[in-house]
Structure formats: structure tokens, C-alpha cells
Amino acid sequence: MSESTITLSDAAAKRIAAVVAAEQDKHALRVSVEGGGCSGFSYKFDLEGAPQSDDLVITKDGATVVIDPVSLVYMSGSEIDFVDNLLGQSFQIKNPNAVASCGCGTSFSV
């Protein structure tokens, strides 16, 4: 699979690199999709030591993101962004496949 199916914003890359650097034995941010959330699916973010053999690995400016093949089906064409505003700081997924999402930015439906 091509890395171009998922993109990483400059803000997200900078934040991921900083978070991972502060954690011993962690080298990447895992983004996955799981059932649940107020819109049917939700994104999950975890720090990861090493990617699995079938993961998509995205690198940018010292940041590494890994995504499993099942989650990739739901996230194809998405951009991972990091937002810092009055509501707080969070990673957000701009997903063109989502037909509905909720205000929290972590739940969606397809």
C-alpha cells in the first residue's frame, strides 16, 4: 500500500515526534479504528514500540505513524492533523470516507 493514501500534517508530525521522543521504548504513534463512539466508529491513538509486519508505516520529519490493514480500509485518503485551540489539544483525522462525525473529532460513520 502506498504511503500517499494517508497524509500527516506538519503540526501532527511535530507533535508526534515530541511525544514519542519523551517516551522510552516507544518509536511510533499507532492510529487505529475500532467499533464504538457516538457515530459508530472511533479512532484510537497509542504509542508503539515497533510496527507489525503488515502495518502501513508513515514517516515525516522524524515522526512515525503506523496503521493496521483493517483500520486503513476506513482511513484511506485521510489526513492526520494536530489541533491546538481554545477547546484543547488533540489529534484529529480529516477523513473523506466519513459521512458523519461528532463534535469530539474522534468518532465517525461510513
N, C-alpha and C positions, 0 to 999 in steps of 0.2 A: 504494500500500500504506500502511496505517496505521502510525504510529509505535507504537501500542499493542501491536503484535504482538511487539515486543522491548522489554524494560524495562532500565533502568540503575539499579543500587543507588546510594545516596548515597555509599558508600565508593568504588565504581568511578568515579563522576563526579568525585569529589575527586582521586583518583589520576590519572585520565586528564588532567584539566585541568593538574595539576602536571607530568606527564611531557611533555605537548605544549608547555607554556609554556617548558620548558627546551631545546627543540629548534628551531633556526632553520629557517624554511620548512616546518614541519610544523604542521598545523592540526587533525588528527583521528586517531583510532585506527581502523584498518581491522581488522575481525574477519571471518575467512573460514573456510570448511570445506573441507578437502581430504582426498583418499583417503589412507589410511595410518594409522599409530598402532597401538597394540596391540589396539584394538577395532574397527578398520575405517575410521573417520573421525577426523580430528583438527582442532582449532581452531588457527588461525594468527593472530597479532597483529602488525600492522605500523603504523608511523607513516606518515601520508599527508599530502601537500601539499594536495590538493583532491579532492573526491568526483568520481566518474564520473557521467555524466548519468542512468544507470539505478540508481544506488545508493539504498538506504534511508539517510536521514540522521537520526540521533537526537541531540538536544541536551538537556543537563540541566546546570544550574549551571556554565556555562562550559565544559563538556566536549562534544566532538562525536565520535560513533561512526558509521562508515559500513560498510554491509554490502551486498555484491553480491547480485543477484537469485537466483543459483543457491544461494549459501550460506543465504539467507533461507528457502528451502524446508525446509532441515534444522533451522533455528533458530527457526521460528515459535513464539511463546509463551514464549521463553526469557527468563531474567534474566541480565544480565552483572553479576558481582559482583567485588569485590576483597577477598581474604582475606589477613590478616596474622596468622600464628600461629606456633607453635613449629617447624612444618615449613618456614616461609619465607613470602614474599610472592608472590602470584600472582593473575592474573585467572582467574576460574572462570565457567563457563557452567552455569546451572541449566536444563537442557533437558528439558521434559516429553516430547519425542519420543524421547529416548534410552531404549532398552530395556536397555542395558548400558553401563557405563563402567568406566574403570580408575582406579586409585588416584591417578594423577597429575592427574586432573581435566581433562585436555586431549584425551582420546580417548574415543570413544563409538561405539555402533552403533544403527541404527534398524530 
